[in-house]
């Protein structure tokens, strides 16, 4: 283990060195005051010293172009550095991210949509996440004057009727723009939310007008990329400058507040804390732990310039209490409501919030689909159908040469049969080989004797621990001393992440692959910091379970506070994604009429010697 840790430390050092070598020239470019500038957003806990090493420049250079840093770095402040001047421009490579559009990317890179498509013909029908784009940027010297500028065609076609165009199969931005006598720039600008052209998509067609020279423009918000995990403060308890409303029954009244746009964050928490119970039940304890984690997030990200206010209500598991709480929120500046796990109460809150433009954050109802038709609902749990599709697709891509073997115990539990049926069908449709084995009692070596494939992934039809114990010994024996760890592997389910003892050890020995919406590694340094801070604050650790409610509250709080500070409560605006100690959040619009859905989930691989690898789907 010591040798392994040394190797990991060495690899981290090499990676850091490579990042430093990339330096300022690899930062994205925008226009500031008519000049092309590289920009960088400072992350939490970064110092002038660490940043100078990261960017490969001296501290004096950073201060020269950003005098304000002499007063200290602040998280999320933007630093600017002059882009190198060159007559013939320079070439950069960009990997398309989710939600990027041709129009938005052209603005980011400072070129016209036409130039972007001309240099990358493969994107004529829209961008797709993961595509690699190479762009020669206009330089700032004389030869670059007018680079990227767009001129009206000498002979423009007679414009078709403007208004709305429904995309047909095979059409591209070019063909539609040409048909209506407009430029790609004008068409893209009128439809900035359209990233990929799909049959049936409706495009707004602008009035044809002479094209104007295209100048580099500032990116919408570079911070829309995942935020670093904020480090919790170990020492301080909640301080007076953090505006908090204590948990209290909702029967009390208060004077309605007038909404104000002062940059502050306002979150309402409606959960069944059951303060009227002498002995809180498990549900109340679970929600209380979540709230404690949320308080830690508020303290970690506290800001005197942009304070966070929590309005906290004990719903007492009563719809009447929810109605009373909602009446107290009327005419306040609340931006988001964290809703309870009761379906009827959740729908009551969602219906109230929609006409008021308030977001409803769904943490505790993973199977609720209100987000499909209510534009105010944010489903923070990736929907099961989306999760299953992502997992099945990821397993086929990661292991293209493996044979998947499905294990069913005769008369045993089969709680994952629907997932397995989908998995089996996907393999068949892609021409992939799969094998079904049904056994009695415990899986034996004889049950596996007919398998001749060299690379196998076993997939049980149950997530139950007793069913897992029935197959582990035979799989361990078959794997034997195979020096190639990934030749024989076991596929597992989110429920397995809480297993401990001998079961967990055997999962590590087999190289078990698990998927989950959440994952908290107890050996991870970030999780340890949060857990230690939780113990310091509340004199007790987090309860075991999936997910850990304290860590969930911390991650939800960090995401919402950062998001609201960036978008002011309008999630249609560029909003930073978040990768936390246990959960990740990156929301996509479910539909034109619907709300928002989180797309983040994880693949977790258990390796021998207790090593865990966590990657995003």
N, C-alpha and C positions, 0 to 999 in steps of 0.2 A: 504493500500500500504506500509506503514512504516513497519508493521509486516511482510509483504511478503519480503521486502528488507532485514530485519534482518534475516529471515529464510534462504534466499539465501546466505547472507554473512556467516552465520553459516555453511551452507553446503560446501561453498568454503573452509572455514577454515578446516573442517573435511577432505575434499578431499586433501588439501595440507598436512595435517598431515599424511594421509595414504601414500601419495607419499614419504614423508620424511622417513616413516618407511620402505618403500621398499628398499631405499638406494642403495648403490653402487652394491650390490649383484644382483640386478635386471637388471643392464645394460648389453648390449650385450657384447660378448667376441670375441677377436681376438688374433693373435699371434704377439708379438713384441720382436724381439731379442731372439726367442726361448722360450719365456715365455707367458703363457696365461694372457691376460690383459683385464679388463673391459674398455670400452671407452665411452666417452660422448662428444657430440659436443655442445659447448656453443652457446646459442641463443641470439639474439639481446637484449640489455638492462639488461641482467643478471649480477649480481654482485657476488663477492666472498661470501658476506654474504647470499644472497638469494640462491646461489648454495649450500652452506654448509647445509642450512635447507632442501633444496629439496632432497639432497642425504643422509641426515642424518649423516653427518660426520663433524668434526671440520674443520675450515679454515686451521689450521696447517697441517692436514692430506692431504688436497688438495695441499698445497704448497710443502709438503714433496715429493710427487710423481710427481709434476708438477712445478718445480722451476720457470718456465717462468711466472707464474701468478703473481709473486711478482711485475712485471712491469705492471700489470693490465690485466684484462680479455679482450679478443677481440672476437667479434662475429664470430662464425664458427671455432674457434680454437678447436682442439681435446685434451681432457684431458684423461689420462690413469691411471688406478688403478690396482694393482695386484689382480688377481683372487685367491680365497682361494685354498690352496693346499689340496688335498685329494687323498688317495690311491685308493679309489673305484669310484671316479668321483662324479658328482652331476647331478641332473635332473632339466631341465628347460622346460618350456612350451612356444611354439612359435605359434602365429597365422599367417598363411600365408597371405601375402599381394599381391596385384596385381603385376604381372610381375616377381614374384619370381620363380626360377627354382630349381629343385633338386640339380643341380650342384652348383648353386650360394648359396643355403641354406647350403649345406654341407661345402662349404668353409667358410661361415659365422660362423657356429657352430663348425668347427674344427673336423668334422668326415667325413668318407668316404660316398659316395652315397649309397654303399651297407649297411653300418651300419644304415644310415638314413632310408632306406626302410625296413631293417630288424626290426627296432624298430617301424615302422609305415607302416604296409603292405598296408594300404588303399591308399598310394600314389604311388604304383607301376606303375600306368599308368599316373602319372603326378600330379602336384600340382594344387589346385584350391583355389582361394582367399577365406579366411574365415575358411579354415580347421585348426584344432588345432593339433599340433604335439608335442609330448613329446619325449625328447631326453636326454639320460644319457651321459653327456660329459666326455671325458677322463680327469682324474685328472693329477696333475703334480708330484705326488709321484712315488715311484718305481713300484707300481702295475699297474701304468698307462702306463708304457713304452710300446710302440708298440700299444697302444689302437687306434683303428681306422685304423690300418695298414692293407693293403690289400695284400694277397698272391696269387700267381698264382695257379690255380686249378691243382691237381695232374694229372688228366686226362682231358685235354682240348679237346673239340670237334674239328673235322677238320674244320678250318675256311672256311666259304663260301666266295664267291668272294666279295672283298671289293669295295667301291665306294659309291653309293647312294642307300638307301633303302626307298621304299615307304611304309608307315605304313598301315597295314591292320587292319580290325576290330578285336578287342580282344587282339591285341599285347600289350606288356608292355616293359619297358626298359630292364627288366630281360630277357624276351624271345628273344628279338632282339639281345642283347649282347651275349647271349648263342649261338644263331644260327651262329653268325659271329666269335665266338671264341675270343671275347674281353670282357673286364670287363665293368661294369656299369660306373665306373669312367672314363674309356677311351671314352666310347660312349657319356656320358654327357659332357665331356670336349670338344669333337668335335662338339657338338651342344648346346652351352651354352645358346642360345636364346630360346630353346624349353622348355616351362613350362608344357604344357599338350599335351599328345599324342592324335592326332586326325587322323581319317582315311584319308589317302591321304597326310599327312605330309611327306616331304622328309627329311631323316636323312643322314648326312655324316657318313660313316663307316670308322673308322681309321684302319691303319695297326695293326694287333695284335702284342703286345709286352709285355714282362714281366712286371707285375704290380710293382710299387714302393710303399713303405710305404707312406700312406697318412698322412700328417701333417696338423695341423690347419693352415689356411691361413687367411690373412686379408680380411675383407669384402670389397666389391667393393667401397662402399661409404655409410656410415651410414646416410649421410645427404640427401639421396634420399627420406626420409620421409618428410611430409609437413613442410615447414618453418613456424616459428611464424610470425605473422603480424608485420612488421617493424613499429615502431612508428615514424611518421614524426616529423621533427625538427620544432618547432614553430617559432623560431626567425630568423635564417639566411636566406638570399636571396641567389641566385646562386653565387658561388664563383669562382675565376679565375682558381683554380686547377681542376675544373670539365670541361673537354674539351667539348665545345659545338659549333656547327656550327649554326649561326643564321638563322632563316627562311628567305629565299630569293628566288627570281625567279631563275629558272634553266638555264636561258640563259647565265649566267656568266660561265667562264671556270676556271679550276684549274689544276695544275700539278698532274697527277696521282701519287698516293703513292704506295710504295712497301709494300706488306703484311709483317707484323711482328708478331711474337708470343711472346709478352712481358707480357701476362696476362691481358692486357687491354680489355675493352668491347667496341665494335664498332657497333652501331645501326643506320640504315638509316630510316628516317621517310618521307614518300611520301604521303602527304594529300592535299586536295583542300582548302587551307587557303584563296584563292581568294584575294590576296593582291592588285590586280588591281582594285577591286571594291571600290567605294566610301562608300557604305553601305554594309558590308558583309551580305550575306543571312544566313538563319538559318543553313544550312549545314556547311557553313564556321565557324560560331560561335560554332557549335557543335564540329567540329574537332579542333578548337583552344582551347576549354576547355579541350579536351582530351590531347592535347599537354602540356597544363599547368600542368595537373596531372602527366604527364610523367616527366616533369622537377622537380616536387616535389620528385618523386621517385629517380631521379638521385642524387639530393642533399641529400636525406635521407640516401642513401647507398654509398655516395661518399667515395673514398679510394685513397690515394696518391700512394699506391703500385699498385693498379689495377684501374686506372681511367676509366671513361666511356665517350666515345665520341659519340655525336649525330650529324649526318649529316641530315639536315632538308631541304626538298624541297617543294615548293608550286607547286603542279601539275597543278593548275589553271583549273582543270577538263578537261585536254587536253592530248590526247595520244602523241602528239608531245612533250609536256613538259615532259611526262614520259620518252620518248626515250632519250631526252636530259639529264635527271637526271641519267638514267642508264649509259649513256656514261661517265658521271663524276665519276661513281662508279667503272669503269673498273680499275683493278689493285690496288684497295684499300684493306684495311683489314676488310671491312664491313662483319659482321657475320649474321645479320638479317635485313630484310627490313619490316617495318610496312607499309602495302599496303593500297591504297584507296578503296572506296566503289563502284567504277565503275567497272563493270564486265569485259569489254574489256581491261581496263587499268590493272586490276588485273592479267588477263591471260597473258598480255604482260610481266609484271614483273616476273610472275612465270616461263614463258618459258625462260626468260633471266637468271634467278637465278639458274635453275636446273643444267645445265652443269658446273656452277661455284661453286657448293657446298654451295650456300648461302640459308639460310632459309627465307621463306616468311610468315610473321605472319598475318593471316587473322582475323581481329577484326570486320570488318564492313559488311561482306557478310555472314550471318548465313546460307543461303541455298546453298552456293557454294559447289560443290563437286569435285573441282580440286584436292583436297587431295587424292582422290581415285586412281589417276594415276600419279600424280607428287610428287616425293619423297621429294621435297623441301618445300612443302606447309604445314603449321601448321594451321589447322582449330581450332580456339580457342572457337568456339561455338559448344557445343555438338550437333551433327546432329539431326534433328527433329525426324527421325525414331528411333534413339537410345534413345532419350529423352522420346518419347512416350512409348516405350517398358519398359524403366526403371521405369517410373511413374506408369504405369499400374501394373507392377509386384510389386512395392513397396506398392501400395495401398492394393493389395490383401494380402500381407504378414503382413502389419501393422494391418489390420482390417479383420481378418479371419472369424469373426462371424457376420459381418454387411451385410445387404442387400443393394445393390446399386440401387437407384431409379433415372431413367433418365427423366428429365423434358424438354418438348418441348412445346413452345407456338405456337398455330395454327396461321400461317401466320407471325410468328416472325423470327428474325434472327437466323441462325443456322451455324455460322462460324466455330464451332468446331465439326461439324457432322462427319468428317473423324476420329477424335480422339475418339469420342463417339462410332462409329461403331467398332473400334478396341478394345475399352474397353469392349463393350458388347460381342464381339466374344471371347475375352480372358476369360471372366467370364464363358461363356457357355462351352468352352473347358475344363475348370477346374471344371465343375460341380457346379459352384456357382450360386446362385439365383440372378436374377435382375428383375426389374419392370419398365415398361414404362408408363408414364403419359403424356397425351396431354391435354392442357387446352387452354381456350380462354381468351383474355384480361389479367386479373391478376389471378395468382394462388389463389384459395380459399380453405377454410378449407374443403369444400365438395369434392374437388378434391383429398384430402388426406385421406378422411374418410375410404376408404377401406383398408388402410395400417394397418396391425396388428402386424408387426414385432417390436420388442423392440429396435433393433439396426439398424439404417438406416443412409446411406450417400446419400445425394441428389446430382445429377450431372446434371447441366444444359447443353444444347447443344450450348450455346452462351457465349462469353466473354464480350459482350456489357453491359455497365452500365445500360442502360434502361431495358434490359432484366433481369438483376439482380434485379433491383428495383421492377420488376413485380412479383418476387417470394419471396422476403425477408419477407414481413409482415405475410404471411401465415405460413412460416417456423418458424418465431419467435413465433407465436401463438401456433403452434404445440409443439414446444420445451417447452414452458411454464416455469414452475419452476422445471423441472427435475433436481434432485440433482446430477445425474451422467452425467457429461458434455459431454462425448463422445458417449452417447446413440444415439443422433441425431446430425449429422454434415453436413456441406456443403462442397462440393469439388469445387475448383475454378481454375482460370487460371492466367498466368503471368501478363496479362493486369490489373488484379485487384490490384496489389501491389501499384498502384499510386492513388487509390481511397482514398478520405478523407471525413471528416465530418460524417454525419449520416450513410452513406453507410458503412464506415469503422467501425463505432461503432457496427452496426448490424452484420457485419462479425465477429467481436470479440465475440459478444454475442452467435453466433451460433457455435463457434469453427470451423471456416473455414480452410480447408486444401488447400494450393496453392502450385504449383510447379513453378520453374523458373530457368533459367540459372544464374540469378543475384538476389541478394537481399541486399539492404542497409537499415538497421534499423536506423532511425534518432536518436533513443535513445541509440544506442550502443556506448560505450565509444571510441572504436577504430575509428568508423566512425566520431564521434564528433571531435576527434583530427585531423583527416585528413581534415574535413570541416573547422575547425578553422584555420588550417595552410593555407588552400586554400584562405580563406578570408584575412588572414594576408599578404599573398604574392600578391594577385591580387585585393584587395579592393572590392571584391564582392564574394558572395557565388556561389555554383554550381547551375546550372539550374535544375529545376525539370524534371523528366523523367525517363524512364527505358531503359537502365541503366543510371545512372548519369555519364556523360562523364568524369568529373574530377576524380571521384573515379575509373573509368575504366582505364584511363590513368595511374593513380598511381599504380593500381594492375598489369597492363601489364608491366609497367616499373620495378616494384619490382621483378616480376617473371623472366623477361628476364635477368636482371642484375645478379641476383643470379644464374640463370641457366647457363649463359655464363661463369661466373667465375668458375663454377664447371666443365663444360664439354667442354669449349673452342670452342663452336660452333658445336660440334658433339653430336646431341641429341640421337644417338644410345648408348651413354655412360650413366652411372647412373646420373640422373638429379633430383634435388630436386623438389618435388611438392610444390604447394603454395596455401594457403588459405588466402584470403585477406579481405578487409573491405566490398567488394561487390561481387567479383568474386573469383573463385578458378581455378587453372590450374594443370592438371595432364594428360600428353599426352601419348597416346598409338599409336604404329605403325598401320596404317590402313590395310596395306597388304604388301607383299614382294616388290611390285613395287610402292606402294603408299607412302603418306606422313604421317603426324601425326594428331591425332584428340583428342581433349580434352574430358574427360569423366566426368567432374564435373558438377553437378546440385544440386538443393536444394529443400527440402520440407519445407514449412513455415506454421506453425499453428498459427492462431490468437486465442488467449484465452481471456476470459472475463477480464475486468479491464485493457485493453490495453497491456496485456502481449503478447509477440511474441516468438515463439520457432522456431529456424532455425536449421535444420539438413540436412546432406548430403544424397543424394539418394544412 
